[in-house]
Amino acid sequence: MTARRRVAIFTDNDFEKVNGVTTVLSAVLAHTPDDLAVRVYTASWLGADRADYLALPSWGVGIPYYGEMKMYWPPYRALLNRLREDAVDLIHLTTPGPIGLAAVAASRRLGVPLVGSFHTDLATYTTMLSGHRALGAFMRHYMRWLYSGCTRVLVPSAATRDLLAEAGTPAERMAIWGRGVDTDTFRPERRSVWQRGEWRANPERPVLLYAGRISEEKGVRQLPRLHDALLRLGIDHRLVVVGDGPLRADIARACPAAIVPGTLGKEALATAYASADVFVFPSTTDTAGNVVLEAQASGLPVVVSDVGGPREQIVPGVTGLVCGGDDAGWIAAVAGLLTSGERRRAMGEAARDWACSRTWDAMLAPLFDTYRNVARVAPAAAVAGTSGVSGTRQVA
């Protein structure tokens, strides 16, 4: 019987955080096939030690521009010892923070191959949030260096692949690893009369929903403009903005009639999706947009930007609509859906069918195939593969 390949996933997102990365990694652990043994390695305040998840206790600092979240400094020697005990065959780098740096160092020290997955365009985020192009350029340079030692780089969308290709990443080093969705949790049957009553929604007052981080990089400043324009057109609706972030108070002030409940747990979020009528996601920086798939799985038509990865998560004109950067297109698209219950129902049913084709088992296949193929590389070859880390193989 062939021994299972042992994979160590390194992430700065401990599972106390709820975001796109932890959602994806939780799915990886839940769907790992029998021929692989996958364990997440991270650090956190309390720590945890399970067969598939190791969080070493450490001290944390606030993430710039993400003050509500912390990243933790990895106890490197302890990590190395645990990797040796676990006899890992492969290290998977997922984030560029201190744990990501530890992944690069551990791969070199232990002579095991390193693969990377690109989840967030932090260079664009940095520029947008800081207002300083120089900081964004520094982050892009750092990301290039970090990922340059990876044998394989997995990206969530063609848009992200094209972004990295323009920056010089060879096409043969990249593969698309798409996103799946939990269609058992996110489903139309969770629609709640009670929840709609709490929102004071009715057939004449449909619910327009956004879910995600309430921050500059998500394009949420467009929501008050969209809300006001719809009211000026005489289209009654209830705006619900789920999530947290530095602009939460600003959105609440700009839209006093909006519901801004903060971050919701998975079950409550599933109920919120299903109880809404239209989902809007104006981000131009997302590489994938898990929430877009969750909304469709819940039976909602979605409206997304024509820039970034979320547009690849829908069937334009069938499960949702794609809009350009000007407000006029967004207003027309959302107004058309809010004023036509029949169109919403048709698109919502198609959205559910589309989402059901995006099972995690199917969407994780490229990742698991990468694990199998790269783990077969001899340690000597893996070490030699890091020789281009100075910048000859750029990512980002």
NORVEN-V752421 format. One line per field, one symbol per residue. phi: phi as a letter, one per 20 degrees, with the letter a starting at -180 (. if undefined). psi: psi as a letter, one per 20 degrees, with the letter a starting at -180 (. if undefined). burial: I if it has 24 or more other ideal C-beta (glycine too) atoms within 12 Angstrom, else O. Layout:
BEGIN
phi->???
psi->???
burial->???
END
This chain:
BEGIN
phi->.ffffdddedbeefffedbffffffffgffdfffeccdcedbcbfenabcgdbcdefbdccfegmcgfccddfffffffgfffffelfdbddedceegffffffffgffemdfcdccedcefffgffffemcfffffffffffgfgefeefbcecebfffgfffffeoffgfedbedfddbefffebffegcffffffelebgecfdddccqfebgfemfffffffgfffffemefadecdepbqfdgffffffcgefecenfdfgffffffgfeecbdcbefddfecngffffffgendfcccfedoegfeecdgnddacdcffffgffffffffffecfffgffffffffffffedffgffegfffffgffffeffgffffffefeffpfceco
psi->ppqqpppoppqinqjiqoahghgghhhghhjprhjqoppppaqrghqqnrhjpooppaqrqqppilhiqqqqppngghggghgghilqiqpopiqjbhhghhggghgggikqqpqqpohpmhgggggghhjohhhghghggghgggihjphqppqirhggghghhhjjpphiiqqpnrqaqnihgoqhiipphgghghilqrhimrpopqpapnrgiikiihghggghhghhijoproppoparrijghgghghmhiqpniapqrgghghhgghiahpppnjpjiqhfmhhggggghjkpqqprqjpahhhijropigiaqpqahqhgggggggghghjnhggggghgghgggghiilqhggiighghhgggghiipqhghgghijhjiijhoqp.
burial->OOOOIIIIIIIIIIIOIIIIIIIIIIIIIOIIOOOIIIIIIIIIOOIOOOOIIIIIOIOIOOIOIIOOIIIIIIIIOOIIOIIOOIOIIIIIIIIIIIIIIIIIIIIIIIIIIIIIIIIIIIIIIIOIIOOOOOOIOOIIIIIIIIIIIIIIIIIIIOIIIOIIOOIOIOOOIIIIIIIIIIIOIIIIOIIOOOIIOOIOIOOOIIIIIIIIIIIIIIIIIIIIIIIOIIIOOOIIIIIIIIIIIIIIOOIIOIIOIIIIIIIIOOOOIIIIIIIIIIIIIIIIIIIIIIIIIIIIIIIIIIIIIIIIIIIIIIIIOOIIIIIOOOIOOIIOIIIIIIIOOOIIOOIIOIIIOIIIOIOIOOIIOIIIOIIIOIIOIOIOOIOOIIOOIOOOIIII
END
